[in-house]
Amino acid sequence: MALKIIASQCTGCSACEPECPNVAISEKNGTFVIDPKKCTECIGHFDSPQCTAVCPVDDTCVIDTAYPRYQPRI
């Protein structure tokens, strides 16, 4: 599953954008969004999603159940 940013909780601080190894995070209308086609939940890069680790607002970067779990290529 990809992650998503809950727009109503996003402060627009931009802490998450430079931490994303897949360049999946971008700014849109003052808040940040995650492109689910690019998000790998940081699998293969880090032990946990970096957007979640650096976000100053708890539970703002969450699993988006609308997308299937990311499967790394073998």
Residue pairs with C-beta under 8 A, 6 or more apart in sequence:
1 41
1 63
1 64
1 65
1 67
1 68
1 69
1 70
2 24
2 34
2 36
2 37
2 39
2 41
2 63
2 64
2 67
2 70
3 34
3 39
3 41
3 49
3 51
3 52
3 61
3 62
3 63
3 64
4 33
4 34
4 36
4 61
4 62
4 63
4 64
5 16
5 25
5 31
5 32
5 33
5 34
5 51
5 60
5 61
6 59
6 60
6 62
7 31
7 33
9 57
9 59
9 60
10 31
10 32
10 57
10 60
11 56
11 57
12 27
12 30
12 31
12 32
13 56
14 27
14 32
15 54
15 55
15 56
16 25
16 32
16 50
16 51
16 54
16 55
16 61
17 25
17 26
17 27
17 32
19 50
19 51
19 53
19 54
20 34
20 50
20 51
21 40
21 42
21 45
21 46
21 50
22 38
22 39
22 40
22 42
22 45
23 38
24 34
24 35
24 36
24 37
24 38
24 39
24 40
25 32
25 33
25 34
25 35
25 51
26 32
26 33
26 35
27 33
34 51
34 61
34 64
36 64
36 66
36 67
39 70
40 70
40 72
41 49
41 63
41 70
42 48
42 49
42 50
43 70
43 72
44 72
46 53
49 61
51 61
52 61
55 61
